[in-house]
Amino acid sequence: MAARSAVVAAAAAMLAACTPAAAPAPEGSRVRQDVPVPEGSPLSEAEPVIVSLNPCTDAILAEIAPGRLAAISHYSHDPAGSSMPPELAARFPAVSGNAEEVAALRPDLVVASTFLPPATEQAFARMGLRVVKTGTITTVADSIAQIRELAALAGEVEAGERLVARIEDSLRAARPAEGARPLPALVWQSGGLVPGEQTLISDLLVRSGFANWSAGRGLGQGALLPLEQVLADPPPLILIAGAGGEENRKLGHPALTALDGTAQAHFDPQLLYCGGPTIPRALERLTQIRAEVAG
């Protein structure tokens, strides 16, 4: 249960992404010199040093503004809760989100999710820290808007546009052939959870030649899908997105392998929740799965 609670907490934080808020940035911004920055990044003392408390914005800022990123959320140091490669996350200190811990880093900007506790937000305000909170990302368009917002805040517009271009390239590469019939796919997550229609993974499925099978059955975000229902009404494809353990036994139940006409493939849970640099990786995996099923 402890492991599941950690994954659920990380997933809740990951489901955040895109609406700015807050007060003037303090003077005396600083720039990290110990982390390599993207080629062409216009670093200057006028731009902010940032602490990110959201695992999804961690990954974006680590790519487009690493020299400005003083710390990332503790979720990104946990493989179960991170969308970042471990070696990249390890380059940045992690914080729990405690106000005093964050303030000790003297950031000019704190990026948090809408789940930021009011007491913490109030503490940041008393300390004179500027806070930007992000809302929910449910589409690729939402993610691109978030990237551009963060890039503007960090003073890294060109780096943000390079990431946007990489996402757009991956969308073109994943686009199915004209007239191709969408393949219904069940994304089956830890504990038997399924994604709803208004989710980023559902958008990615559609863009890469699939259809969200559970949404087509009227199941909303976070609904629990029993093994018995899958066996009674099997989808053409099951994307197993669980991380193992007792609660995920049904995802690998032997009865599933006996289903006639149902293919299975592993889909890394880290690819489910965040946009930004996660999108090209998710689309690459979905394209690979589509080719394997078709073959």
N, C-alpha and C positions, 0 to 999 in steps of 0.2 A: 504493500500500500504506500510506503514511503516513496518508493521509486515512481509509482504512478502519480503521486502528488507532485513530485518534482517535475515530471513531464507535463502534467496539466498546468502547473504554474508557468512553466516556460512557454507552453503553447498559448496561454492567455496573453502573456506579454508579447508574443510574436504576432498575435492577431491585431497588433496596433500599427498605425502608419499614416497620417497626412494633414493636419490642421494646425497652423501656427498660432502662438499666443505670446505676449508678454512685455517686459519693461526694458528701458534702455540698457545697453551693455556697459559694464564698467570700463573705465579707461585702463591703459597699461596692459593691453593684450600681449600674450607671449606665444612663441612658436616652439614646438618640440624640435630639437635638433637630432634626436637619437633614432628617429624612424625615417627610412627612405620615403621620399614623396614622389608622386607621379611626375614624369618628365613634362616640363612646361608649366608646372604649378606656380602661380604668382604669389609666393609667400611674402608677406610683409608684416611688420610689427602692428599694422592697423587691423589685422584680421584676428578673429577670436580663437582662443583655445577652448576646446569642447570636451565635455564629459557626456557620454551616451549611456542611458539607463535602459535602453530598449534593444533586445538582441537583433531586431531587424535593422534598426538604424546603425547599430554597431557595424554590421557588415558593409553597409553603404559607405559610411564615413571612413572605415578602414581602407576602402578602395579609392575614394575620391579626395579624401583629406587626411591621410595618415599623419602628416606632420603637425596637424592641429588637434589630434585626438589624444587627450591626456589620459583617458581611461574608458573602458567599456563595461557593460553590465556583467555581473557574475554568471549570468546564464551562458554567455559566450565562451566561458572557460569550462563548461559542462557539456560533453559531447551529446548528451540527451536533450539539451536545450538550445544548442547552437546551430545557426545556419552557416557559420564560418568554418573553413578548414582549421583544424586544431593548431597547425603551425603558424597560421596568420593570427589567430586569437592570442596565442602565447606571446606575441610581440607587444601586447598592450596590457598594462595593469588592469585589474578588474575591481569593481566596487559593488557593494551590496545595495546602494541607494540611500544609505543613512546620510542625513543632511550634513553632519559634522565631517564625515569621511569624504564626502564630495567637496565641501567647502575647503578642506585642507589642500586640495589640488589647485585652488584659486582659479577656477574656470571662468571664462567670460560668458559661456553659454552652456546650459544643461538641456539635453534633448531627452525627453521622457515620453512615456505612453499616456494615454488617457486614464490608465489605471494608477497613476501616481497618487499616493495617499494625500488627502487634503492637508494633513498635519505636516507632511514633508514639504509640500508645495508652499505652505505658509512659512515654514522655516527658511526655505530658499529665499522667499521674498524679504524676510527680515534681514537676511544676510546680504541682500542686494544682488542676488544672482538672477540673471535672466533665464527664464525657462520657456522652452518651446515644447508643446505636447503634440503628439501625433495620433490621429484617429485610425480607423480600420481600412486596410487595403483589401479590396475585393476583386480588383481587375488589374490588368497590365497597365491600363491608362492611369489608374490610381498610383501605381508604383512609379511610373515615369514622372508624374506630378510631384511625388514625394522626393525623388532624386533631385529634381530641379530646385525644389524648395530648400533642401539641405545644402545643395551646391551653392546656392545664392547666399545662404546664411554663413557658410564656411569661406566664402570668397573663392570658390573653386568651380566656377561656372563651366570652364572648358573641360575639366575632368568629369564633371557631371554629364556633359553632352557626349563625352567618349563612352561612358557607361550606357547612356541611352542608345547610342548608335550600336553598341554591342548587343543590347537587348533586341533592337529592331532587326539586326542581322540574324539573330537566332530565331526570331519569329518567321522570317522569310524562309530560313532553312527548314523549319518544322512544318511549314504549311503543306497540307495534303494536296494531292493531285486534284485538278479540276474535276468535279463530279463524283469524287470519292465518297462513298457512304460512311458516315461516322460509325465507329465501333463502340458500342456501349461498354463502359468499364466501371467496375465497382472499386473505389478506393476505400480499402478496409483498414482502419487505423487501430492503434492500441486500444484494447478493451472492447473492440467491435464498433467504434465510432465511425461515422461516415460524414463527408462534407456536404453542405447544402449547395444550392444553385448559385447563390450570391457569395462565392468564395473565389480566391485567386486560383486554387487548383482546378476548380470547375472551368474557369476562363481558359487556363492553359490546356486542359483536356480538349475543349472545343477547338482551340487554335491549332492543335496538333493532330486532328483527325479522329478524336474520340467524342463520346457523349457521356455525361455524368449519369451513370445507371441509377444510383440511389436517389438523385434529385428527380429523375424520371419516374420513380416510384413514389414520389411525394414526400420523401424523407428530407427533413431540414438539417441545418448545420448542427453537428453534435448529437444527432439521433443515434440510438444504439440499434444495431442490426443483428438479430440473433442468428446463430449458425443454422437453426432449423429453417428459417426463412430463406436463407441463401440456398440451402439444399432443395427446398421446394420450388424455388423460382430462380434458378442459377443464371448469372449473367454470362455473356460470352467471354469476358476477361475479368479476372480479379487482380488488382494491384495490392499486394500485401505490404502495408505501410506500418507494421508493428515492429517493436524493438525486442521481441522475445519475452520470456518470463511466463509465469503461471497465468496471468490475466490474458495473455495472447495465444493460449493454447489452441483456441478455436480457429485462429487465423491459419494455422498449419494442420488442421484436423485431417486425418487420413481420408475421411469421407469426401473431402474436397477434390482430392486427386482422382477419385473414382468417377467424378462427374464427366459425362460425355459431352464434348463440345464446349467445355470451359477451360480456357488457358489461364495460367497463373504467372505472375512476374513480381519480383521484389521491387519496391519503390522506397527509396530512402526517406524516412520520416523528416529528415532535415530539409527536404525539398518542398515541404507542404505549405509552410506558413508565410515565409518572407518573400518579398519581391527583390528589387535591386539585382545584385550579382547572382542571386539564387535562380533567377528566371532562366538564363541561358543553360545552366546545369540541369534544371528540371526539364526543359524542352529537349535537350540532348538525350536525356534518359527516356522520355516519352517517345521520341522519334525512333530510338533503338528498339524499344518494346514493340512499337507498331510494325517495324520491319521484321522482327522475330516472329510475331504472330502471323503476319502475312506470308512469311516464308514457310 
